Amino acid sequence: MAKKIIAAAYGDPTEVLEVADVRVPTPGRDQVVVQVRAAGLNPFDVKVVSGVMGRNSDKLPISPGAEAAGVVHAAGTDSGFVAGDEVVVYPATAALAEYVLSPAANVHFKPAGLGFAEAASLLLAGVTAVDTLATLRVSSDDVVLVHGGAGAVGSIVVTEALAAGATVIATASPRNHEHLRELGAIPVAYGVGLAAAIDEARGEQRITAVVDTVGTDEAIDVSLELVAPHRIVSIAAWGRVDDGIVIVDGSSEQSRHHRREAVEPLLADAAAGRIGVEIARTFSFDDAGEAFTELAGSHPRGKLVFEPK
Ligand SMILES: NC(=O)c1ccc[n+]([C@@H]2O[C@H](COP(=O)([O-])OP(=O)(O)OC[C@H]3O[C@@H](n4cnc5c(N)ncnc54)[C@H](OP(=O)(O)O)[C@@H]3O)[C@@H](O)[C@H]2O)c1
C-alpha cells in the first residue's frame, strides 16, 4: 500500500485534506508509475480544494498535485521508460502521493543537473510563462510590463522576456524588488500610486505589452491606460474578458502548442541555471493543510514543495 493526499470535501484545506492508503498503481502499456521524490504545489491546487474553481460532489474525493519529479518504479512496454529513470511528470494528476500513475506522453527525462524539488516546481509555471510571451510575440523591440513579477509564473516571464531582449518593468512587493533588479527588471510597487510608478520607471519608453499574473482590477485598469487590450495577456483576470484582454489557460490549440513546445527548453534552461527555481519550503503528509493555507495568502517568494516522507 502507499499514501496519497486527498480532499473528501471542498473547503478549508486544513480541515478537508487527509491521507489515504491506496494500492501502488500498475502501469498499462503506455503508462509509467513514478515514485515521487517531490511534487510542486500551485495556486491551482489550492483553488480546486477550496472550491473556488467550482463545487461538484461527483468529482470528490479530489486528488491534488499537478506536477511531480521522481524515479520510474514501473513502466509499460510501450512507454519508452524503464525502472530507475529519473523523470518529471507534467501535467500530472494526484501527484501529492508516494506514487503517481501517468501516460508516458506526460513523462519527461529529468536533466541530471536539476534537483527533484526544482524539477517538480518548474513546468506548470514555466509553460504558462512561455505561453504568455509567445502569445504576445515578445521580442527585443518590446517594453513589457509584468504584474506579479516575483511570483512563480512572473519570475519566469521576467527571465524569458529579458532573454528575448525586451525591457522589463515588473510589479512586486518592495521585499522582492532587489530580486527583480538581480534578474534585470525595473521593479515597481503595486498598490496606491502604481500608474505614477510605472510612468517613472518607463521614462520616455512606451510600454508595448503586458503580462498579468495577478488578475486584480488595479493591474488591468492601469494596463488598459498603457496599451490596447489585445496587447494584455492575463492568466488570472477571468472577470475582465469583456475588456478585450487575452486570457491564456492552455485551453486553445495555440496555447496547448506553446506549452508542449516549452517543456524541453525549460528543463534544459533550468538545468543550465538560465532559469532559477527557488524553493521556499518543503512539506509532507502531516503539514499539507498549512502549506495550502500559506500559498493562498501573502507568502514568501519561492515554491512550496511536497516531499513524501
Ligand atoms: N491560466 C493559467 O494557465 C495559469 C497557470 C498558472 C497559474 N495561474 C494563476 O496565476 C496566478 C499566479 O500564479 P503563481 O503560481 O505565479 O502564484 P504565486 O507564486 O503565488 O505569485 C503570485 C504573485 O502575485 C503577487 N501579488 C499578490 N497580490 C498582488 C496584488 N494585489 N497586486 C499585484 N501583485 C500581487 C505576489 O507578489 P509579491 O509576493 O511581490 O507581493 C506574487 O508574486 C494564480 O492565480 C494562479 O492560479 C494561471
The ligand as an ORCA input file, in Angstrom:
! r2SCAN-3c Opt
* xyz 0 1
  N      -4.175     30.499    -16.646
  C      -3.191     29.638    -16.411
  O      -2.836     28.814    -17.256
  C      -2.473     29.689    -15.087
  C      -1.330     28.902    -14.895
  C      -0.607     29.064    -13.702
  C      -1.078     29.927    -12.708
  N      -2.237     30.618    -12.927
  C      -2.732     31.586    -11.919
  O      -1.827     32.679    -11.926
  C      -1.731     33.241    -10.637
  C      -0.249     33.333    -10.218
  O       0.275     32.016    -10.045
  P       1.733     31.828     -9.400
  O       1.984     30.372     -9.304
  O       2.721     32.696    -10.078
  O       1.451     32.397     -7.927
  P       2.474     32.967     -6.852
  O       3.806     32.320     -6.987
  O       1.753     32.829     -5.563
  O       2.669     34.501     -7.219
  C       1.657     35.440     -7.000
  C       2.257     36.823     -7.151
  O       1.210     37.770     -7.069
  C       1.729     38.929     -6.473
  N       0.619     39.665     -5.865
  C      -0.150     39.318     -4.813
  N      -1.106     40.246     -4.606
  C      -0.932     41.197     -5.557
  C      -1.598     42.409     -5.882
  N      -2.659     42.835     -5.185
  N      -1.143     43.130     -6.931
  C      -0.071     42.722     -7.646
  N       0.611     41.580     -7.395
  C       0.172     40.834     -6.353
  C       2.721     38.444     -5.445
  O       3.713     39.453     -5.358
  P       4.564     39.803     -4.031
  O       4.881     38.484     -3.353
  O       5.753     40.506     -4.573
  O       3.653     40.667     -3.198
  C       3.266     37.166     -6.082
  O       4.478     37.406     -6.721
  C      -2.620     32.364     -9.731
  O      -3.887     32.969     -9.640
  C      -2.714     31.064    -10.495
  O      -3.866     30.329    -10.166
  C      -2.937     30.540    -14.087
*
